[in-house]
Amino acid sequence: MTMIMSSTVEQEEKIKSLSTYLSHHVFPRYIDSTMADVIKAEKFFQIEDETLAYVESLKDASRVITALNTIISILETTHISSSYEELFSESVDTLRSYQIDFPFPLSFFHERKQAEFF
């Protein structure tokens, strides 16, 4: 018999917090203000409770949190190198395995002018 511990409320809140941070603070560094406004208005990449239903266990939640943190860390580096491609892709694949769509390849962020990080 195998016991699986479900994800905690704190983990779910952390996932939501990281997705909000990505949408509101990281994406705007790479896209123009009009597109940033659309992303905010449409609640693009905002993880809701329905999506969190796919994140069932402590392990699942940890994997999603790690994937989000990895993506954020890569996008917040001063120079995005192609050497991050595999790690970025693995993180996106992890999110997709939990029905969390991340529609941008790393090249999307290479091609955009980065805003200054404060």
Secondary structure, 3 states (H helix, E strand, C coil): CCCCCECCHHHHHHHHHHHHHHHHHHHHHCCCHHHHHHHHHCCCCCCCHHHHCCCCEHHHHHHHHHHHHHHHHHHCCCCCCHHHHHHHHHHHHHHHHCCCCCCCCHHHHHCCCCCCCC
